[in-house]
Amino acid sequence: MSVDLEKLLRPVDTPLPPYPPKVITLADGSKMVVRQIGRDDIPDLLPHVEALIHHERDYYDIVSVRVYAELLAYYRYRVVDEYVLIGQINGELSAIVNGRIYSPEIGMSYHTLGLKRGLRIGAHCFAAKMEYHIDVLKQEEVLIVAESPIGFRRWMIEYNLEKKFEIPHELGGSPSYSLTREIFNRARGSLIVGSRPVPQDLLDEAMEKILPPSDPPKAPPDFLAATRAKYDSTGTSIIADPKRKKVSHA
Amino acid sequence: MREVYIVGIGITSFGRLEYPLVEIASYPSVVALQDAGLDTVDHLFVANMGGGRINHQTALSSAVLDHLSLWPAGSETIENGPASGSSAVKLGFQAIASGMCETVLVAGAERMSEVNQLDATDFVATLTHPMAEQIYGITLPALAGMFTRLYMEKYGVTRRHLAMVAVKNHGNAMDNFFAHVHTRVTLEGILDDRDAETNNPVIADPLHFFDMCPVSDGGAAVVLASKEVAKKLGKPMIRIAGVGQATDTHAVHERPDPTELTAVRLAAKRAFEMAKIEPKDVNVAELHDAFTILEIAESEEVGFFKKGEGHLALERGETQITGKIPINPSGGLKAKGHPVGATGVAQVHEIVLQLRGQAEKRQVKDPKIGFTCNFGGFGNNVVCTVIKKEE
């Protein structure tokens, strides 16, 4: 008897209501459209996430590699009830956030990946993700962990999340924090911002194509390393370089 | 007094530098020595505020001197809070002016990312009065918030004016490769839009996030020399024409009018008198804008504008790079960053770049005289310098 193994491997998704897109004005005055994407859009995201997998700064490496796996799992039907929201500025991909429906009442936040730094882009998209769980899916709480100090500041401290340490989070079994409906309501208007409907021209621009990020996270200029590489580990040989012009004032 | 020239400059990127404090001080020193064309100096001053407390590094100047193989030159570490950098420049100036030294290397460095931002704020707060301020949990942002509230009530400064300083200095920093913050901000995004309150939340009312300087690592260095040595080196003749320092009460509330920055006024006056110039003669200035309000207040106290009218000059665009008196073309502490011990040296670095005509996209048109104001404590120990280009 032949068996279609793929059918056995694929979990069955619950139909979920869509996230209504919104627009947020950023500190530099630019407009970021936050919207939900589907499976078919995932291949457009993967190269931009892959590019950050070896970016060893602010935990971009670990977050990117996990986001890559989660997006791929979503694309290949290996995770159940996952959703993905993205932020776009002038059509350019600026952030990816994702999560999963753990139960009708409980959401499981996965990751927040900013593809443009600063301007609270990640924080705004994280807030949109919480909005999806609490306002759209009508869940009572979202379980959250942070994998970077920046994430810890933005989620645990800014929202003053509740400790639910007795519940291991799906991301590595770390003790969970919880964003409850009450915490979310307190954050409305301060941490949860943006407006709807999105002006048609902005929405059209976002929907037309997911453009690559023009200013992705990159290693900072490292002049100290350059000096060490060029001269020596102590930087002292520069002083003894016979080719240098020497002027004695003695 | 002998004349003193700045013959070499060096700087690191400001931001987060994952190197030991000694290297952060040494790198710009190597660059400055290379720029000067010198292989040794008579003396080294290293400005630093937190090495002993947050980096487990005391006697920093000895470590830097050894790192640079500058034995047997003399060396001292200089600590004067956020004005450490300018104090070190002043001491270097005195060493040469007095005839004691021919060449002095002045470096400033800080590595604040050794600790988290809350601890960094706590560390900086140790400069406040221990019994009248510190024990009550005062922080520099809190002092600046109270100062700003008074200033607003007295002179009509608004949040829009503060935001205008941030917009200007963030814009300038976009053209400064070494700046900590390369993020352009707009009035819409940090003040006017309904989402602005989240982009720019209150930190110490009425000051918001974009009214604050970042917590930075960084280093800067300058090489000072006597006229005889400077001539031999063949560098542009950039002279420290005036240095002024003044102090005020340690506790801010003991001042008759806390909106008066008396030490800033006196330090600037002394620097201008030594240089035999007036504030109106200055072509470019670096002022200590750890908080946006300070750029406005200092621009008045040093004499660029009448008291209470700095914000009006800002409205007229007079402090823009193309304005009458460009202020903080580097991006200032606000956006270039504020590694406390390095800040004063970095201000001098920027002025020398400007006077040499090497500031590229942020170059002020043909400046002849530059000015720095380095604000220690909360205005209780201030050092100002006048730097002049000689033809």
Boltz contact constraints between the chains, C-beta under 6 A:
constraints:
  - contact:
      token1: [A, 24]
      token2: [B, 195]
      max_distance: 6.0
  - contact:
      token1: [A, 25]
      token2: [B, 189]
      max_distance: 6.0
  - contact:
      token1: [A, 25]
      token2: [B, 193]
      max_distance: 6.0
  - contact:
      token1: [A, 25]
      token2: [B, 195]
      max_distance: 6.0
  - contact:
      token1: [A, 26]
      token2: [B, 189]
      max_distance: 6.0
  - contact:
      token1: [A, 27]
      token2: [B, 185]
      max_distance: 6.0
  - contact:
      token1: [A, 27]
      token2: [B, 189]
      max_distance: 6.0
  - contact:
      token1: [A, 27]
      token2: [B, 190]
      max_distance: 6.0
  - contact:
      token1: [A, 27]
      token2: [B, 199]
      max_distance: 6.0
  - contact:
      token1: [A, 28]
      token2: [B, 184]
      max_distance: 6.0
  - contact:
      token1: [A, 28]
      token2: [B, 185]
      max_distance: 6.0
  - contact:
      token1: [A, 28]
      token2: [B, 186]
      max_distance: 6.0
  - contact:
      token1: [A, 28]
      token2: [B, 189]
      max_distance: 6.0
  - contact:
      token1: [A, 29]
      token2: [B, 186]
      max_distance: 6.0
  - contact:
      token1: [A, 29]
      token2: [B, 188]
      max_distance: 6.0
  - contact:
      token1: [A, 29]
      token2: [B, 189]
      max_distance: 6.0
  - contact:
      token1: [A, 118]
      token2: [B, 183]
      max_distance: 6.0
  - contact:
      token1: [A, 120]
      token2: [B, 199]
      max_distance: 6.0
  - contact:
      token1: [A, 193]
      token2: [B, 195]
      max_distance: 6.0
  - contact:
      token1: [A, 193]
      token2: [B, 198]
      max_distance: 6.0
  - contact:
      token1: [A, 220]
      token2: [B, 15]
      max_distance: 6.0
  - contact:
      token1: [A, 221]
      token2: [B, 13]
      max_distance: 6.0
  - contact:
      token1: [A, 223]
      token2: [B, 12]
      max_distance: 6.0
  - contact:
      token1: [A, 224]
      token2: [B, 19]
      max_distance: 6.0
  - contact:
      token1: [A, 224]
      token2: [B, 23]
      max_distance: 6.0
  - contact:
      token1: [A, 224]
      token2: [B, 27]
      max_distance: 6.0
  - contact:
      token1: [A, 227]
      token2: [B, 27]
      max_distance: 6.0
  - contact:
      token1: [A, 235]
      token2: [B, 26]
      max_distance: 6.0
  - contact:
      token1: [A, 235]
      token2: [B, 30]
      max_distance: 6.0
  - contact:
      token1: [A, 236]
      token2: [B, 69]
      max_distance: 6.0
  - contact:
      token1: [A, 238]
      token2: [B, 30]
      max_distance: 6.0
  - contact:
      token1: [A, 239]
      token2: [B, 39]
      max_distance: 6.0
  - contact:
      token1: [A, 239]
      token2: [B, 69]
      max_distance: 6.0
  - contact:
      token1: [A, 245]
      token2: [B, 37]
      max_distance: 6.0
  - contact:
      token1: [A, 246]
      token2: [B, 39]
      max_distance: 6.0
  - contact:
      token1: [A, 247]
      token2: [B, 37]
      max_distance: 6.0
  - contact:
      token1: [A, 247]
      token2: [B, 232]
      max_distance: 6.0
  - contact:
      token1: [A, 247]
      token2: [B, 233]
      max_distance: 6.0
  - contact:
      token1: [A, 249]
      token2: [B, 102]
      max_distance: 6.0
  - contact:
      token1: [A, 249]
      token2: [B, 103]
      max_distance: 6.0
  - contact:
      token1: [A, 249]
      token2: [B, 229]
      max_distance: 6.0
